[in-house]
Amino acid sequence: MGDFPFTDPDTHRYEGPTLIVRGSHSHYVADETLPVIGRFFPRFELRDVEAGHWLISEKPEEFRRVVVEFLQDKD
């Protein structure tokens, strides 16, 4: 996960709902990192957007839709 500052998910963990949005053409959040992400964020949900690393700029409406759906589901 790049330069994520924590290395021990047993001492640094967030138990709340977490949304991970990644561009499907980017290798920044690789499938291989998902188990580690799950240890730090056990309730994470993953959404892929058909875009590269700059998905917010490339597909702003799709990004917005994914985030709004995630937040609405938490009501």
CHARMM internal coordinates of N, CA and C (Angstrom, degrees):
IC EDIT
DIST 1 N 1 CA 1.4518
DIST 1 CA 1 C 1.5149
ANGL 1 N 1 CA 1 C 110.68
DIST 1 C 2 N 1.2770
ANGL 1 CA 1 C 2 N 116.86
DIHE 1 N 1 CA 1 C 2 N 49.06
DIST 2 N 2 CA 1.4602
ANGL 1 C 2 N 2 CA 119.67
DIHE 1 CA 1 C 2 N 2 CA 178.44
DIST 2 CA 2 C 1.5053
ANGL 2 N 2 CA 2 C 111.61
DIHE 1 C 2 N 2 CA 2 C 64.16
DIST 2 C 3 N 1.3124
ANGL 2 CA 2 C 3 N 116.24
DIHE 2 N 2 CA 2 C 3 N -127.53
DIST 3 N 3 CA 1.4600
ANGL 2 C 3 N 3 CA 122.20
DIHE 2 CA 2 C 3 N 3 CA -178.99
DIST 3 CA 3 C 1.5188
ANGL 3 N 3 CA 3 C 111.09
DIHE 2 C 3 N 3 CA 3 C -106.06
DIST 3 C 4 N 1.3295
ANGL 3 CA 3 C 4 N 117.04
DIHE 3 N 3 CA 3 C 4 N 41.44
DIST 4 N 4 CA 1.4596
ANGL 3 C 4 N 4 CA 119.40
DIHE 3 CA 3 C 4 N 4 CA 178.96
DIST 4 CA 4 C 1.5188
ANGL 4 N 4 CA 4 C 108.18
DIHE 3 C 4 N 4 CA 4 C -54.29
DIST 4 C 5 N 1.3348
ANGL 4 CA 4 C 5 N 117.65
DIHE 4 N 4 CA 4 C 5 N 130.01
DIST 5 N 5 CA 1.4717
ANGL 4 C 5 N 5 CA 119.87
DIHE 4 CA 4 C 5 N 5 CA -168.64
DIST 5 CA 5 C 1.5235
ANGL 5 N 5 CA 5 C 115.53
DIHE 4 C 5 N 5 CA 5 C -73.77
DIST 5 C 6 N 1.3066
ANGL 5 CA 5 C 6 N 119.58
DIHE 5 N 5 CA 5 C 6 N -15.43
DIST 6 N 6 CA 1.4553
ANGL 5 C 6 N 6 CA 120.07
DIHE 5 CA 5 C 6 N 6 CA -175.34
DIST 6 CA 6 C 1.5227
ANGL 6 N 6 CA 6 C 110.08
DIHE 5 C 6 N 6 CA 6 C -107.76
DIST 6 C 7 N 1.3035
ANGL 6 CA 6 C 7 N 115.65
DIHE 6 N 6 CA 6 C 7 N 145.40
DIST 7 N 7 CA 1.4537
ANGL 6 C 7 N 7 CA 119.55
DIHE 6 CA 6 C 7 N 7 CA -178.10
DIST 7 CA 7 C 1.5189
ANGL 7 N 7 CA 7 C 113.38
DIHE 6 C 7 N 7 CA 7 C -117.23
DIST 7 C 8 N 1.3258
ANGL 7 CA 7 C 8 N 118.02
DIHE 7 N 7 CA 7 C 8 N -9.51
DIST 8 N 8 CA 1.4545
ANGL 7 C 8 N 8 CA 120.66
DIHE 7 CA 7 C 8 N 8 CA -176.23
DIST 8 CA 8 C 1.5306
ANGL 8 N 8 CA 8 C 110.55
DIHE 7 C 8 N 8 CA 8 C -123.00
DIST 8 C 9 N 1.3291
ANGL 8 CA 8 C 9 N 117.73
DIHE 8 N 8 CA 8 C 9 N 100.49
DIST 9 N 9 CA 1.4642
ANGL 8 C 9 N 9 CA 119.39
DIHE 8 CA 8 C 9 N 9 CA -179.02
DIST 9 CA 9 C 1.5197
ANGL 9 N 9 CA 9 C 113.47
DIHE 8 C 9 N 9 CA 9 C -68.22
DIST 9 C 10 N 1.3192
ANGL 9 CA 9 C 10 N 117.65
DIHE 9 N 9 CA 9 C 10 N -10.50
DIST 10 N 10 CA 1.4613
ANGL 9 C 10 N 10 CA 119.28
DIHE 9 CA 9 C 10 N 10 CA 176.62
DIST 10 CA 10 C 1.5246
ANGL 10 N 10 CA 10 C 111.90
DIHE 9 C 10 N 10 CA 10 C -78.88
DIST 10 C 11 N 1.3403
ANGL 10 CA 10 C 11 N 117.58
DIHE 10 N 10 CA 10 C 11 N -18.56
DIST 11 N 11 CA 1.4641
ANGL 10 C 11 N 11 CA 120.61
DIHE 10 CA 10 C 11 N 11 CA 178.64
DIST 11 CA 11 C 1.5265
ANGL 11 N 11 CA 11 C 112.48
DIHE 10 C 11 N 11 CA 11 C -110.30
DIST 11 C 12 N 1.3162
ANGL 11 CA 11 C 12 N 118.15
DIHE 11 N 11 CA 11 C 12 N -19.09
DIST 12 N 12 CA 1.4688
ANGL 11 C 12 N 12 CA 122.74
DIHE 11 CA 11 C 12 N 12 CA 179.96
DIST 12 CA 12 C 1.5241
ANGL 12 N 12 CA 12 C 108.08
DIHE 11 C 12 N 12 CA 12 C -131.04
DIST 12 C 13 N 1.3279
ANGL 12 CA 12 C 13 N 115.28
DIHE 12 N 12 CA 12 C 13 N 101.12
DIST 13 N 13 CA 1.4528
ANGL 12 C 13 N 13 CA 119.57
DIHE 12 CA 12 C 13 N 13 CA -177.33
DIST 13 CA 13 C 1.5201
ANGL 13 N 13 CA 13 C 108.62
DIHE 12 C 13 N 13 CA 13 C -142.13
DIST 13 C 14 N 1.3296
ANGL 13 CA 13 C 14 N 115.48
DIHE 13 N 13 CA 13 C 14 N 141.66
DIST 14 N 14 CA 1.4610
ANGL 13 C 14 N 14 CA 120.66
DIHE 13 CA 13 C 14 N 14 CA 174.39
DIST 14 CA 14 C 1.5271
ANGL 14 N 14 CA 14 C 107.67
DIHE 13 C 14 N 14 CA 14 C -111.92
DIST 14 C 15 N 1.3148
ANGL 14 CA 14 C 15 N 116.60
DIHE 14 N 14 CA 14 C 15 N 120.43
DIST 15 N 15 CA 1.4604
ANGL 14 C 15 N 15 CA 121.82
DIHE 14 CA 14 C 15 N 15 CA -174.01
DIST 15 CA 15 C 1.5309
ANGL 15 N 15 CA 15 C 113.79
DIHE 14 C 15 N 15 CA 15 C -92.09
DIST 15 C 16 N 1.3314
ANGL 15 CA 15 C 16 N 117.21
DIHE 15 N 15 CA 15 C 16 N -4.18
DIST 16 N 16 CA 1.4601
ANGL 15 C 16 N 16 CA 119.74
DIHE 15 CA 15 C 16 N 16 CA -178.60
DIST 16 CA 16 C 1.5134
ANGL 16 N 16 CA 16 C 112.37
DIHE 15 C 16 N 16 CA 16 C -81.91
DIST 16 C 17 N 1.3342
ANGL 16 CA 16 C 17 N 116.13
DIHE 16 N 16 CA 16 C 17 N 172.24
DIST 17 N 17 CA 1.4645
ANGL 16 C 17 N 17 CA 119.79
DIHE 16 CA 16 C 17 N 17 CA 177.95
DIST 17 CA 17 C 1.5257
ANGL 17 N 17 CA 17 C 110.43
DIHE 16 C 17 N 17 CA 17 C -62.95
DIST 17 C 18 N 1.3094
ANGL 17 CA 17 C 18 N 115.65
DIHE 17 N 17 CA 17 C 18 N 137.64
DIST 18 N 18 CA 1.4638
ANGL 17 C 18 N 18 CA 121.82
DIHE 17 CA 17 C 18 N 18 CA -175.95
DIST 18 CA 18 C 1.5187
ANGL 18 N 18 CA 18 C 109.18
DIHE 17 C 18 N 18 CA 18 C -137.14
DIST 18 C 19 N 1.3146
ANGL 18 CA 18 C 19 N 116.01
DIHE 18 N 18 CA 18 C 19 N 132.52
DIST 19 N 19 CA 1.4548
ANGL 18 C 19 N 19 CA 121.12
DIHE 18 CA 18 C 19 N 19 CA 177.47
DIST 19 CA 19 C 1.5218
ANGL 19 N 19 CA 19 C 109.09
DIHE 18 C 19 N 19 CA 19 C -106.70
DIST 19 C 20 N 1.3223
ANGL 19 CA 19 C 20 N 116.54
DIHE 19 N 19 CA 19 C 20 N 126.00
DIST 20 N 20 CA 1.4592
ANGL 19 C 20 N 20 CA 122.50
DIHE 19 CA 19 C 20 N 20 CA 173.07
DIST 20 CA 20 C 1.5275
ANGL 20 N 20 CA 20 C 105.69
DIHE 19 C 20 N 20 CA 20 C -110.56
DIST 20 C 21 N 1.3273
ANGL 20 CA 20 C 21 N 116.77
DIHE 20 N 20 CA 20 C 21 N 118.02
DIST 21 N 21 CA 1.4553
ANGL 20 C 21 N 21 CA 121.69
DIHE 20 CA 20 C 21 N 21 CA 177.82
DIST 21 CA 21 C 1.5214
ANGL 21 N 21 CA 21 C 106.64
DIHE 20 C 21 N 21 CA 21 C -112.29
DIST 21 C 22 N 1.3160
ANGL 21 CA 21 C 22 N 115.74
DIHE 21 N 21 CA 21 C 22 N 126.44
DIST 22 N 22 CA 1.4610
ANGL 21 C 22 N 22 CA 118.71
DIHE 21 CA 21 C 22 N 22 CA -179.55
DIST 22 CA 22 C 1.5142
ANGL 22 N 22 CA 22 C 110.14
DIHE 21 C 22 N 22 CA 22 C -131.15
DIST 22 C 23 N 1.3160
ANGL 22 CA 22 C 23 N 114.30
DIHE 22 N 22 CA 22 C 23 N 150.57
DIST 23 N 23 CA 1.4548
ANGL 22 C 23 N 23 CA 120.61
DIHE 22 CA 22 C 23 N 23 CA 173.94
DIST 23 CA 23 C 1.5185
ANGL 23 N 23 CA 23 C 109.07
DIHE 22 C 23 N 23 CA 23 C -80.07
DIST 23 C 24 N 1.3111
ANGL 23 CA 23 C 24 N 116.38
DIHE 23 N 23 CA 23 C 24 N 129.73
DIST 24 N 24 CA 1.4630
ANGL 23 C 24 N 24 CA 119.92
DIHE 23 CA 23 C 24 N 24 CA -175.46
DIST 24 CA 24 C 1.5261
ANGL 24 N 24 CA 24 C 113.18
DIHE 23 C 24 N 24 CA 24 C -68.57
DIST 24 C 25 N 1.3288
ANGL 24 CA 24 C 25 N 117.55
DIHE 24 N 24 CA 24 C 25 N -14.90
DIST 25 N 25 CA 1.4635
ANGL 24 C 25 N 25 CA 120.76
DIHE 24 CA 24 C 25 N 25 CA 178.08
DIST 25 CA 25 C 1.5283
ANGL 25 N 25 CA 25 C 112.10
DIHE 24 C 25 N 25 CA 25 C -100.11
DIST 25 C 26 N 1.3194
ANGL 25 CA 25 C 26 N 116.76
DIHE 25 N 25 CA 25 C 26 N 6.00
DIST 26 N 26 CA 1.4622
ANGL 25 C 26 N 26 CA 121.98
DIHE 25 CA 25 C 26 N 26 CA 179.32
DIST 26 CA 26 C 1.5241
ANGL 26 N 26 CA 26 C 109.01
DIHE 25 C 26 N 26 CA 26 C -105.50
DIST 26 C 27 N 1.3130
ANGL 26 CA 26 C 27 N 116.33
DIHE 26 N 26 CA 26 C 27 N 146.43
DIST 27 N 27 CA 1.4609
ANGL 26 C 27 N 27 CA 120.93
DIHE 26 CA 26 C 27 N 27 CA 177.88
DIST 27 CA 27 C 1.5302
ANGL 27 N 27 CA 27 C 111.48
DIHE 26 C 27 N 27 CA 27 C -101.64
DIST 27 C 28 N 1.3411
ANGL 27 CA 27 C 28 N 117.01
DIHE 27 N 27 CA 27 C 28 N 10.56
DIST 28 N 28 CA 1.4601
ANGL 27 C 28 N 28 CA 120.58
DIHE 27 CA 27 C 28 N 28 CA -174.87
DIST 28 CA 28 C 1.5267
ANGL 28 N 28 CA 28 C 112.04
DIHE 27 C 28 N 28 CA 28 C -65.94
DIST 28 C 29 N 1.3171
ANGL 28 CA 28 C 29 N 117.76
DIHE 28 N 28 CA 28 C 29 N -41.95
DIST 29 N 29 CA 1.4651
ANGL 28 C 29 N 29 CA 121.44
DIHE 28 CA 28 C 29 N 29 CA 176.44
DIST 29 CA 29 C 1.5357
ANGL 29 N 29 CA 29 C 105.98
DIHE 28 C 29 N 29 CA 29 C -111.91
DIST 29 C 30 N 1.3040
ANGL 29 CA 29 C 30 N 114.87
DIHE 29 N 29 CA 29 C 30 N 83.62
DIST 30 N 30 CA 1.4627
ANGL 29 C 30 N 30 CA 120.92
DIHE 29 CA 29 C 30 N 30 CA -176.34
DIST 30 CA 30 C 1.5222
ANGL 30 N 30 CA 30 C 111.12
DIHE 29 C 30 N 30 CA 30 C -75.29
DIST 30 C 31 N 1.3177
ANGL 30 CA 30 C 31 N 116.27
DIHE 30 N 30 CA 30 C 31 N 154.40
DIST 31 N 31 CA 1.4636
ANGL 30 C 31 N 31 CA 120.87
DIHE 30 CA 30 C 31 N 31 CA 177.79
DIST 31 CA 31 C 1.5277
ANGL 31 N 31 CA 31 C 111.45
DIHE 30 C 31 N 31 CA 31 C -54.32
DIST 31 C 32 N 1.3192
ANGL 31 CA 31 C 32 N 116.46
DIHE 31 N 31 CA 31 C 32 N -33.84
DIST 32 N 32 CA 1.4693
ANGL 31 C 32 N 32 CA 120.83
DIHE 31 CA 31 C 32 N 32 CA -178.49
DIST 32 CA 32 C 1.5259
ANGL 32 N 32 CA 32 C 112.50
DIHE 31 C 32 N 32 CA 32 C -64.34
DIST 32 C 33 N 1.3313
ANGL 32 CA 32 C 33 N 118.05
DIHE 32 N 32 CA 32 C 33 N -22.56
DIST 33 N 33 CA 1.4686
ANGL 32 C 33 N 33 CA 120.86
DIHE 32 CA 32 C 33 N 33 CA -179.67
DIST 33 CA 33 C 1.5263
ANGL 33 N 33 CA 33 C 112.98
DIHE 32 C 33 N 33 CA 33 C -86.54
DIST 33 C 34 N 1.3255
ANGL 33 CA 33 C 34 N 117.84
DIHE 33 N 33 CA 33 C 34 N -10.69
DIST 34 N 34 CA 1.4625
ANGL 33 C 34 N 34 CA 120.38
DIHE 33 CA 33 C 34 N 34 CA -175.31
DIST 34 CA 34 C 1.5334
ANGL 34 N 34 CA 34 C 113.30
DIHE 33 C 34 N 34 CA 34 C -61.26
DIST 34 C 35 N 1.3284
ANGL 34 CA 34 C 35 N 120.09
DIHE 34 N 34 CA 34 C 35 N -39.36
DIST 35 N 35 CA 1.4670
ANGL 34 C 35 N 35 CA 117.75
DIHE 34 CA 34 C 35 N 35 CA 175.88
DIST 35 CA 35 C 1.5338
ANGL 35 N 35 CA 35 C 113.17
DIHE 34 C 35 N 35 CA 35 C -61.35
DIST 35 C 36 N 1.3205
ANGL 35 CA 35 C 36 N 116.96
DIHE 35 N 35 CA 35 C 36 N -37.76
DIST 36 N 36 CA 1.4721
ANGL 35 C 36 N 36 CA 120.26
DIHE 35 CA 35 C 36 N 36 CA 178.36
DIST 36 CA 36 C 1.5270
ANGL 36 N 36 CA 36 C 109.69
DIHE 35 C 36 N 36 CA 36 C -68.87
DIST 36 C 37 N 1.3224
ANGL 36 CA 36 C 37 N 116.50
DIHE 36 N 36 CA 36 C 37 N -43.19
DIST 37 N 37 CA 1.4659
ANGL 36 C 37 N 37 CA 119.90
DIHE 36 CA 36 C 37 N 37 CA 176.64
DIST 37 CA 37 C 1.5220
ANGL 37 N 37 CA 37 C 109.58
DIHE 36 C 37 N 37 CA 37 C -56.52
DIST 37 C 38 N 1.3224
ANGL 37 CA 37 C 38 N 116.52
DIHE 37 N 37 CA 37 C 38 N -42.45
DIST 38 N 38 CA 1.4480
ANGL 37 C 38 N 38 CA 121.17
DIHE 37 CA 37 C 38 N 38 CA -179.89
DIST 38 CA 38 C 1.5155
ANGL 38 N 38 CA 38 C 113.86
DIHE 37 C 38 N 38 CA 38 C -63.59
DIST 38 C 39 N 1.3065
ANGL 38 CA 38 C 39 N 116.99
DIHE 38 N 38 CA 38 C 39 N -28.09
DIST 39 N 39 CA 1.4662
ANGL 38 C 39 N 39 CA 119.45
DIHE 38 CA 38 C 39 N 39 CA 176.95
DIST 39 CA 39 C 1.5275
ANGL 39 N 39 CA 39 C 111.24
DIHE 38 C 39 N 39 CA 39 C -74.14
DIST 39 C 40 N 1.3309
ANGL 39 CA 39 C 40 N 117.72
DIHE 39 N 39 CA 39 C 40 N -36.30
DIST 40 N 40 CA 1.4631
ANGL 39 C 40 N 40 CA 121.10
DIHE 39 CA 39 C 40 N 40 CA 177.64
DIST 40 CA 40 C 1.5343
ANGL 40 N 40 CA 40 C 111.64
DIHE 39 C 40 N 40 CA 40 C -79.31
DIST 40 C 41 N 1.3221
ANGL 40 CA 40 C 41 N 116.14
DIHE 40 N 40 CA 40 C 41 N -34.70
DIST 41 N 41 CA 1.4641
ANGL 40 C 41 N 41 CA 122.54
DIHE 40 CA 40 C 41 N 41 CA -175.92
DIST 41 CA 41 C 1.5310
ANGL 41 N 41 CA 41 C 108.30
DIHE 40 C 41 N 41 CA 41 C -130.05
DIST 41 C 42 N 1.3328
ANGL 41 CA 41 C 42 N 118.15
DIHE 41 N 41 CA 41 C 42 N 78.94
DIST 42 N 42 CA 1.4624
ANGL 41 C 42 N 42 CA 120.70
DIHE 41 CA 41 C 42 N 42 CA -171.87
DIST 42 CA 42 C 1.5309
ANGL 42 N 42 CA 42 C 114.66
DIHE 41 C 42 N 42 CA 42 C -61.78
DIST 42 C 43 N 1.3146
ANGL 42 CA 42 C 43 N 117.69
DIHE 42 N 42 CA 42 C 43 N -20.91
DIST 43 N 43 CA 1.4693
ANGL 42 C 43 N 43 CA 120.38
DIHE 42 CA 42 C 43 N 43 CA -179.29
DIST 43 CA 43 C 1.5253
ANGL 43 N 43 CA 43 C 112.13
DIHE 42 C 43 N 43 CA 43 C -106.04
DIST 43 C 44 N 1.3273
ANGL 43 CA 43 C 44 N 117.22
DIHE 43 N 43 CA 43 C 44 N 27.37
DIST 44 N 44 CA 1.4586
ANGL 43 C 44 N 44 CA 119.09
DIHE 43 CA 43 C 44 N 44 CA -176.64
DIST 44 CA 44 C 1.5314
ANGL 44 N 44 CA 44 C 111.44
DIHE 43 C 44 N 44 CA 44 C -73.31
DIST 44 C 45 N 1.3212
ANGL 44 CA 44 C 45 N 113.86
DIHE 44 N 44 CA 44 C 45 N 149.74
DIST 45 N 45 CA 1.4563
ANGL 44 C 45 N 45 CA 122.04
DIHE 44 CA 44 C 45 N 45 CA 172.06
DIST 45 CA 45 C 1.5125
ANGL 45 N 45 CA 45 C 106.67
DIHE 44 C 45 N 45 CA 45 C -121.00
DIST 45 C 46 N 1.3023
ANGL 45 CA 45 C 46 N 116.26
DIHE 45 N 45 CA 45 C 46 N 139.37
DIST 46 N 46 CA 1.4606
ANGL 45 C 46 N 46 CA 122.42
DIHE 45 CA 45 C 46 N 46 CA -178.16
DIST 46 CA 46 C 1.5159
ANGL 46 N 46 CA 46 C 109.52
DIHE 45 C 46 N 46 CA 46 C -108.49
DIST 46 C 47 N 1.3129
ANGL 46 CA 46 C 47 N 115.75
DIHE 46 N 46 CA 46 C 47 N 132.11
DIST 47 N 47 CA 1.4631
ANGL 46 C 47 N 47 CA 121.81
DIHE 46 CA 46 C 47 N 47 CA 173.23
DIST 47 CA 47 C 1.5279
ANGL 47 N 47 CA 47 C 107.84
DIHE 46 C 47 N 47 CA 47 C -127.77
DIST 47 C 48 N 1.3062
ANGL 47 CA 47 C 48 N 116.14
DIHE 47 N 47 CA 47 C 48 N 131.14
DIST 48 N 48 CA 1.4588
ANGL 47 C 48 N 48 CA 122.08
DIHE 47 CA 47 C 48 N 48 CA 175.82
DIST 48 CA 48 C 1.5184
ANGL 48 N 48 CA 48 C 109.14
DIHE 47 C 48 N 48 CA 48 C -100.79
DIST 48 C 49 N 1.3283
ANGL 48 CA 48 C 49 N 115.43
DIHE 48 N 48 CA 48 C 49 N 136.52
DIST 49 N 49 CA 1.4543
ANGL 48 C 49 N 49 CA 122.59
DIHE 48 CA 48 C 49 N 49 CA 174.75
DIST 49 CA 49 C 1.5194
ANGL 49 N 49 CA 49 C 106.45
DIHE 48 C 49 N 49 CA 49 C -116.47
DIST 49 C 50 N 1.3048
ANGL 49 CA 49 C 50 N 116.68
DIHE 49 N 49 CA 49 C 50 N 134.14
DIST 50 N 50 CA 1.4675
ANGL 49 C 50 N 50 CA 122.38
DIHE 49 CA 49 C 50 N 50 CA -179.61
DIST 50 CA 50 C 1.5309
ANGL 50 N 50 CA 50 C 108.24
DIHE 49 C 50 N 50 CA 50 C -68.74
DIST 50 C 51 N 1.3420
ANGL 50 CA 50 C 51 N 115.67
DIHE 50 N 50 CA 50 C 51 N 85.79
DIST 51 N 51 CA 1.4694
ANGL 50 C 51 N 51 CA 121.96
DIHE 50 CA 50 C 51 N 51 CA -176.71
DIST 51 CA 51 C 1.5222
ANGL 51 N 51 CA 51 C 108.41
DIHE 50 C 51 N 51 CA 51 C -165.09
DIST 51 C 52 N 1.3169
ANGL 51 CA 51 C 52 N 114.72
DIHE 51 N 51 CA 51 C 52 N 177.83
DIST 52 N 52 CA 1.4540
ANGL 51 C 52 N 52 CA 120.85
DIHE 51 CA 51 C 52 N 52 CA 175.30
DIST 52 CA 52 C 1.5218
ANGL 52 N 52 CA 52 C 110.80
DIHE 51 C 52 N 52 CA 52 C -92.23
DIST 52 C 53 N 1.3319
ANGL 52 CA 52 C 53 N 115.49
DIHE 52 N 52 CA 52 C 53 N -155.49
DIST 53 N 53 CA 1.4626
ANGL 52 C 53 N 53 CA 121.11
DIHE 52 CA 52 C 53 N 53 CA -176.98
DIST 53 CA 53 C 1.5335
ANGL 53 N 53 CA 53 C 111.80
DIHE 52 C 53 N 53 CA 53 C -63.79
DIST 53 C 54 N 1.3222
ANGL 53 CA 53 C 54 N 117.92
DIHE 53 N 53 CA 53 C 54 N -33.97
DIST 54 N 54 CA 1.4672
ANGL 53 C 54 N 54 CA 121.65
DIHE 53 CA 53 C 54 N 54 CA -177.33
DIST 54 CA 54 C 1.5272
ANGL 54 N 54 CA 54 C 110.04
DIHE 53 C 54 N 54 CA 54 C -93.65
DIST 54 C 55 N 1.3056
ANGL 54 CA 54 C 55 N 116.58
DIHE 54 N 54 CA 54 C 55 N 51.82
DIST 55 N 55 CA 1.4525
ANGL 54 C 55 N 55 CA 120.95
DIHE 54 CA 54 C 55 N 55 CA -172.57
DIST 55 CA 55 C 1.5164
ANGL 55 N 55 CA 55 C 113.31
DIHE 54 C 55 N 55 CA 55 C -61.00
DIST 55 C 56 N 1.3179
ANGL 55 CA 55 C 56 N 118.37
DIHE 55 N 55 CA 55 C 56 N -30.67
DIST 56 N 56 CA 1.4669
ANGL 55 C 56 N 56 CA 120.10
DIHE 55 CA 55 C 56 N 56 CA 179.44
DIST 56 CA 56 C 1.5255
ANGL 56 N 56 CA 56 C 110.30
DIHE 55 C 56 N 56 CA 56 C -64.51
DIST 56 C 57 N 1.3180
ANGL 56 CA 56 C 57 N 117.16
DIHE 56 N 56 CA 56 C 57 N -36.75
DIST 57 N 57 CA 1.4621
ANGL 56 C 57 N 57 CA 121.00
DIHE 56 CA 56 C 57 N 57 CA 178.42
DIST 57 CA 57 C 1.5252
ANGL 57 N 57 CA 57 C 111.63
DIHE 56 C 57 N 57 CA 57 C -80.95
DIST 57 C 58 N 1.3212
ANGL 57 CA 57 C 58 N 116.25
DIHE 57 N 57 CA 57 C 58 N -35.94
DIST 58 N 58 CA 1.4571
ANGL 57 C 58 N 58 CA 120.33
DIHE 57 CA 57 C 58 N 58 CA -176.58
DIST 58 CA 58 C 1.5257
ANGL 58 N 58 CA 58 C 112.39
DIHE 57 C 58 N 58 CA 58 C -75.66
DIST 58 C 59 N 1.3167
ANGL 58 CA 58 C 59 N 116.49
DIHE 58 N 58 CA 58 C 59 N -40.31
DIST 59 N 59 CA 1.4714
ANGL 58 C 59 N 59 CA 121.37
DIHE 58 CA 58 C 59 N 59 CA -176.68
DIST 59 CA 59 C 1.5323
ANGL 59 N 59 CA 59 C 110.21
DIHE 58 C 59 N 59 CA 59 C -134.95
DIST 59 C 60 N 1.3352
ANGL 59 CA 59 C 60 N 117.88
DIHE 59 N 59 CA 59 C 60 N 64.69
DIST 60 N 60 CA 1.4701
ANGL 59 C 60 N 60 CA 119.76
DIHE 59 CA 59 C 60 N 60 CA -174.34
DIST 60 CA 60 C 1.5267
ANGL 60 N 60 CA 60 C 113.53
DIHE 59 C 60 N 60 CA 60 C -61.26
DIST 60 C 61 N 1.3215
ANGL 60 CA 60 C 61 N 117.91
DIHE 60 N 60 CA 60 C 61 N -38.46
DIST 61 N 61 CA 1.4675
ANGL 60 C 61 N 61 CA 119.48
DIHE 60 CA 60 C 61 N 61 CA -178.07
DIST 61 CA 61 C 1.5287
ANGL 61 N 61 CA 61 C 111.11
DIHE 60 C 61 N 61 CA 61 C -69.53
DIST 61 C 62 N 1.3159
ANGL 61 CA 61 C 62 N 117.28
DIHE 61 N 61 CA 61 C 62 N -40.26
DIST 62 N 62 CA 1.4592
ANGL 61 C 62 N 62 CA 119.72
DIHE 61 CA 61 C 62 N 62 CA 178.37
DIST 62 CA 62 C 1.5303
ANGL 62 N 62 CA 62 C 110.82
DIHE 61 C 62 N 62 CA 62 C -66.46
DIST 62 C 63 N 1.3452
ANGL 62 CA 62 C 63 N 115.94
DIHE 62 N 62 CA 62 C 63 N -40.31
DIST 63 N 63 CA 1.4600
ANGL 62 C 63 N 63 CA 119.73
DIHE 62 CA 62 C 63 N 63 CA 176.69
DIST 63 CA 63 C 1.5304
ANGL 63 N 63 CA 63 C 110.47
DIHE 62 C 63 N 63 CA 63 C -60.73
DIST 63 C 64 N 1.3183
ANGL 63 CA 63 C 64 N 116.43
DIHE 63 N 63 CA 63 C 64 N -46.68
DIST 64 N 64 CA 1.4683
ANGL 63 C 64 N 64 CA 121.35
DIHE 63 CA 63 C 64 N 64 CA 179.59
DIST 64 CA 64 C 1.5231
ANGL 64 N 64 CA 64 C 110.54
DIHE 63 C 64 N 64 CA 64 C -59.00
DIST 64 C 65 N 1.3305
ANGL 64 CA 64 C 65 N 116.91
DIHE 64 N 64 CA 64 C 65 N -44.93
DIST 65 N 65 CA 1.4585
ANGL 64 C 65 N 65 CA 121.20
DIHE 64 CA 64 C 65 N 65 CA -179.43
DIST 65 CA 65 C 1.5276
ANGL 65 N 65 CA 65 C 111.55
DIHE 64 C 65 N 65 CA 65 C -60.02
DIST 65 C 66 N 1.3340
ANGL 65 CA 65 C 66 N 116.74
DIHE 65 N 65 CA 65 C 66 N -44.51
DIST 66 N 66 CA 1.4615
ANGL 65 C 66 N 66 CA 121.42
DIHE 65 CA 65 C 66 N 66 CA -179.60
DIST 66 CA 66 C 1.5283
ANGL 66 N 66 CA 66 C 110.61
DIHE 65 C 66 N 66 CA 66 C -62.17
DIST 66 C 67 N 1.3209
ANGL 66 CA 66 C 67 N 116.33
DIHE 66 N 66 CA 66 C 67 N -43.55
DIST 67 N 67 CA 1.4701
ANGL 66 C 67 N 67 CA 120.16
DIHE 66 CA 66 C 67 N 67 CA -179.20
DIST 67 CA 67 C 1.5248
ANGL 67 N 67 CA 67 C 110.55
DIHE 66 C 67 N 67 CA 67 C -67.47
DIST 67 C 68 N 1.3311
ANGL 67 CA 67 C 68 N 117.68
DIHE 67 N 67 CA 67 C 68 N -44.86
DIST 68 N 68 CA 1.4670
ANGL 67 C 68 N 68 CA 120.80
DIHE 67 CA 67 C 68 N 68 CA -179.69
DIST 68 CA 68 C 1.5278
ANGL 68 N 68 CA 68 C 110.15
DIHE 67 C 68 N 68 CA 68 C -61.71
DIST 68 C 69 N 1.3334
ANGL 68 CA 68 C 69 N 117.84
DIHE 68 N 68 CA 68 C 69 N -43.52
DIST 69 N 69 CA 1.4678
ANGL 68 C 69 N 69 CA 120.18
DIHE 68 CA 68 C 69 N 69 CA 178.15
DIST 69 CA 69 C 1.5265
ANGL 69 N 69 CA 69 C 111.19
DIHE 68 C 69 N 69 CA 69 C -60.13
DIST 69 C 70 N 1.3232
ANGL 69 CA 69 C 70 N 116.51
DIHE 69 N 69 CA 69 C 70 N -42.24
DIST 70 N 70 CA 1.4593
ANGL 69 C 70 N 70 CA 120.57
DIHE 69 CA 69 C 70 N 70 CA 178.84
DIST 70 CA 70 C 1.5277
ANGL 70 N 70 CA 70 C 110.72
DIHE 69 C 70 N 70 CA 70 C -61.38
DIST 70 C 71 N 1.3231
ANGL 70 CA 70 C 71 N 116.63
DIHE 70 N 70 CA 70 C 71 N -46.04
DIST 71 N 71 CA 1.4655
ANGL 70 C 71 N 71 CA 120.67
DIHE 70 CA 70 C 71 N 71 CA -178.91
DIST 71 CA 71 C 1.5162
ANGL 71 N 71 CA 71 C 112.40
DIHE 70 C 71 N 71 CA 71 C -68.37
DIST 71 C 72 N 1.3286
ANGL 71 CA 71 C 72 N 117.64
DIHE 71 N 71 CA 71 C 72 N -38.24
DIST 72 N 72 CA 1.4628
ANGL 71 C 72 N 72 CA 120.52
DIHE 71 CA 71 C 72 N 72 CA 179.42
DIST 72 CA 72 C 1.5177
ANGL 72 N 72 CA 72 C 111.55
DIHE 71 C 72 N 72 CA 72 C -66.94
DIST 72 C 73 N 1.3190
ANGL 72 CA 72 C 73 N 117.16
DIHE 72 N 72 CA 72 C 73 N -34.26
DIST 73 N 73 CA 1.4661
ANGL 72 C 73 N 73 CA 120.95
DIHE 72 CA 72 C 73 N 73 CA 178.95
DIST 73 CA 73 C 1.5160
ANGL 73 N 73 CA 73 C 111.79
DIHE 72 C 73 N 73 CA 73 C -64.83
DIST 73 C 74 N 1.3334
ANGL 73 CA 73 C 74 N 117.41
DIHE 73 N 73 CA 73 C 74 N -18.98
DIST 74 N 74 CA 1.4654
ANGL 73 C 74 N 74 CA 121.20
DIHE 73 CA 73 C 74 N 74 CA -176.47
DIST 74 CA 74 C 1.5129
ANGL 74 N 74 CA 74 C 112.46
DIHE 73 C 74 N 74 CA 74 C -88.86
DIST 74 C 75 N 1.3277
ANGL 74 CA 74 C 75 N 118.03
DIHE 74 N 74 CA 74 C 75 N -4.72
DIST 75 N 75 CA 1.4867
ANGL 74 C 75 N 75 CA 121.13
DIHE 74 CA 74 C 75 N 75 CA 179.29
DIST 75 CA 75 C 1.4959
ANGL 75 N 75 CA 75 C 111.20
DIHE 74 C 75 N 75 CA 75 C -70.33
END
COOR INIT
IC SEED 1 N 1 CA 1 C
IC BUILD
